[in-house]
Amino acid sequence: MLIFPAIDLKDGKVVRLYKGNFETVHQVADDPVETARTFRAAGARYLHMVDLDGARGGVRKNNAIVKAVAEVGLNIELGGGIRSMADLEAVFESGIWRAVIGSAAVSDPDFVREAVVKYGPERVAVGIDARDGLVRTAGWEENAGLDYIPFARQMETIGVKYLIFTDIETDGTLSGPAFERLEALQKAVSCSITASGGVSSNEDLRRLRDRGLYAAVVGKAWYAGAVDLALAVQEGGPQ
């Protein structure tokens, strides 16, 4: 299982949220580039990065920082504010390995289809952010009125191979991943699934690995000192 330590960017700072609530935003690291270097030194080869300004407002504002972090040499998946083919081109030109399409996958599935055809399924993932099983958009603030399972099936039908499932109720809580919802998703589609939200320990990561998840995102648990990243990478297997 691949391990993706996380960097969430807002106003150029490394921050975390609690259950996706922007009113809870707080800075957790001084320098995103140095944070990425710390991840690499621990053995990580992948990085999950979110432009929260882009996710909420639809316009990416942290491009210079994203490019600087990409120069560290990690395989970076980036989400937040990717709404068009022009956005995708700009993201890939910044050195990003995989783009994560979230809100636009709900509002414009044809964009996702076009992206997969042009860049290939390895370079495009869809982020499914859900609260109580219902998909949320616009930085998790709007209810799309879609159940996450049928939506995942729709994405699979149009060629998506990689899904990143974030359970908003567990995100930033250190309460453990949403194992039941992840299991339901695994049964519903054949896509490679990344678990995001709720990881609280290395034991959580072992459970995700043993359930056959493709990858797991480690955010607040690392910043809080609750996860040994080097151990997680080692136990995850070949990265």
N, C-alpha and C positions, 0 to 999 in steps of 0.2 A: 504494500500500500504506500502510495506516495504521500509525503508530508509537506504541506504548504503552510509555513508560517505566514502571518498576515500583517500587512501594513495598510491601515485606513488613513487616507489623507483628507484633511479639511483645512482650508486656508493655509496650505503648505506645511501643516503640522501633523505628526503622527498621533492619532486619537483613537479612542474607543467609545462606543455607545452602549447603553443598557437597553436591551430589547428594541433596538432600532430607534429609540427616542432621541431626537436631536437636542432636546433640552438637557440631556444627560451627558453631552459630549465633554470629554476631558482628555487632556494631553497625557500620553503615556511614554513618550520618548522624545529626545531633543532633536535628533537628526535622522531622517529617513535613510540616508545613504549609509551612515554608520550602523544603523539597525540592520540593514540588509547585509552588511559585511559581517556583523555578528552572527546572523543566520548562516551565512556561508561558512564561517569558521567552525560552526557546530556540525557541519556536514550536510546542511540543507542544499538542495540543488534546484528547488522550486520556490516560488513566492506568489502568494495571492495578494493582489493590491486592488484597492477600491478608491476611486476618486469620489468621495462623498458629495462634493460640490456638484460634480457632474451628474451623479445619481439623483440628487434632489432637484436640481434646476435644469438639467438637460444640456448644460454647457460645461465642458471640461476646463478646469482652471489651474490644474497642477501639472501641466505638460512638461515644464522644464524640470521639475523634480522627478517625474516619471522617467524622463530620459536619463537623468543622472543616476537613478537607482538601477536602470537597465544596464548601465556600464559596469556594475558590480560583477555581472556574469552569471546571474541566476536566470532560470527559465521562468519568466514572469507571465502570469495571467492577470489581465487588467479588466476591471469592470467599472461602470459609472459614466453615464453620458454618451455612450456609443449608440447613436441613433441613425446613422447613415453610412453609406459606402465611403463617403469622404472622411468620416470619423474613423472608420476602420483603416483606411489607407494611412491616415496621420498616426494612428496608434502603432501600426506595424513599422512605420518609418522611424518611430521613437525607440525601436528595439524590443518591442513587446513580442513574446512568443505566442501567446494565445489571448484572443479577445473574448470577453464575457458580455453577451448581450442580455439585458434584463428587461427593462420596461418596454423597449422597442419590440421585443419578441411577442409581447401581448398585443401591442397596437398595430404592428406591421410584420406579420409572419413572413410575408413575401421578401422582406429585407433579410431575414434570417436565411431563407432558402437561397437567395442570391449570394449571400456571404459564404455559405457553405460550398456552393458551386464554384465561386471564384477562388477562394483561398483554401478549400479543402476542409473536411470535417475535423482534422487534427488541430486546426488553428482557430476554430470557432466553438465556443461553449455557450450554453444558455443558462443563465442564473434564474433559478426558481426560488423566490423569496415568499414564504407563506406564514400567515398567522392563523392558527386554528384550521389549517388545511386549505385556506383560501389565499390565492396569489395576491401579493401586494406590489405596487409599482411606485415610481416617483420617490425613490429613497424610502420605500416601505410605508409611505404616508397615505397612499390611495388604495382602496380595495377594488381589485379588478373584477370581483365577482366570479372568479373561476376556481374550481377545485383543482388542486395541484396535480392529481393523477391524470385526468383527461388532458390537461394542458401538456403534461410531460409526454403523453402518447401522441399528441398533435405535433410536438417538436420532433419526436422520433420519426414520424411519418414524413416530415419534410427534409430529413437527412441529418438531423443533429445526432451526434454520437456521444457528446459529453454534456452532462448536466451537473450543475452545482446547486444542491438543495440546502437552503438556509431556513431553519425553523426559527422564526423571529422570537417566539416565546422563550426560547432557550438561549438566544444569542447574548453574549456578554454576561450571563448569569452564573457560569461555572456550576451548573446544575446537572450536567450530563447531556449528551446528544439526544435527539428525538428518535430513539431506536425503532419504535413501532412505525412511525411514518416513513423512515428510511427503508425498513423492511417491505412495507407496502409498495414503495416506489420501485424497489429492486424487483419485485414480483410483476410489476406492471409493464416495465420496459426492459429492453436489453442494453440500454445505454450504459456507459461508464459513469458512475455516480460519485461525486465528491460530497462528503458530509461537512456541513458548516454550521456552527452554532452549538454552544453548550459544552464543548470539550473542557473537562476540568482536571484531567490527570492522564498520566501515561496508561493507566488501566483502561480508561475510556478509549484511547487510541488502539489498544490491543483488541478490545471488543469490536471496534469498527473493522479492524484488519481481519479478524477471525470471521466476520460476517461477509467478507468478500467485497468490501467497498474499494473502489478504485483509488480514492485519496481522501484525506481529511485536512481541514483548515484548522490551524491552531492560532488563536488570536489572544484573547484576554488571559488565557491560562498561562501563556508564556510570559506575558508582561507582569503577571502577578506572582511569577515564580513557582507556579503549580505544576508545570511540565518541564521535564528535562528534554530539551530538543535533541541533543546529540543521541540520547538513548532512544528517543522516538524514531529518529531517522534510522538508527541501527536496527531496531525491532521491526520497522516497517518493511524492511527488505530492500532489494536493489532499487536505487532511485534513478 
